[in-house]
Structure formats: structure tokens, C-alpha cells
Amino acid sequence: MNLMDLTDLMDVMRGIQGTAPALAAEGPRHTGEPAGTGTTAEQLWLLGGVALSLTAAGVVAVAAARGRKRDH
């Protein structure tokens, strides 16, 4: 199957589906306004998630440092 056959097949499929060739999709329109910051509850959840992630990273770092002290 060559490229021309694939092009013909795509044209047939578009005709069956009743669709025209897709154009580039339009993205969101930017108005120049800053994004909304969300509610206080949402901000607290996000802050808690960041704190939990940093705590977990700290625990892993301490465990790794303790393991390295025994190696020397």
C-alpha cells in the first residue's frame, strides 16, 4: 500500500463518516486576565499536598544518609 492509496482510503472514510478534513483546533482564548486562585479550601489542600511531598522527600533523604554512614 503506498501513500496515494492511504490518502484515497482516508478520503473514503471521511465521506462515510460525513466529516471534512480536520483543521487545526483553536486553543483557549487569552483575555490577559490572571487566572483565578481558587477557593481557600482548594489552596489549603494544595498547600497540604506540597507539605506532604516535602516531608516524604525529607524522610527518604534522612534514610539514605543514615544508610551511607554505615557504608564508611
N, C-alpha and C positions, 0 to 999 in steps of 0.2 A: 504494500500500500504506500503510495507516495503522498507528498504534501497536497497535491491537487485533489486526490481522492478524499483526503481528510477534510479539505475545505468544502468540497461538494457535500460530504456527509453532514458537516456542521450546518450548511445551508438547508438541507433537507430536514434536519432535526429542528431547526428554528421554525421552519414552515409548519411542521407538525405541531409544535408547541405554541405557535402563534406569537412568537417573540421576535423582536428585532435585535440586531447585534447590540450588545450592551455597551453603553458609553461609560466614560469614567464617572464613578459615583461622586456626587457632591458631598463634601465634608461639612462639618458643622460651621455655621456662620459665626464669625467672631465679632462681638459688638464693642470690644475694647474695655468692657467692664471686668473687674476682677471676679474670680469665681467665688461662689458662696462658701462660707466657712463651716456650715453645718450647725447642728444644734449643740448645746453644751453636753448633752449625753453622748453624742457621737464623738465629740472631742475628747471626753473622758475615756471612752472605750479605746480610742486610738492612742491616747497617752498611756493607758494601761498596757496596751499591746507592745508599745515601744519599751516600756519599763520591763516587762516580762522578757522580751527578747534580749535586752542588755543584761539582765540578771542571768539568764541562761548562758549567754556568751561568757560572762564573768565566771560562772561555775565551771564551765568547760576549761577556761584558761587556768584557773587555780588547780584543777585536777591534772591538767597537762604539766604545769610547773612542778607539782609535787612528784609526779612520775619521773621527771627529768632529774630531780635532786637525788633520787635513789640510783640513777644510772652512773653518777660520777663517783 
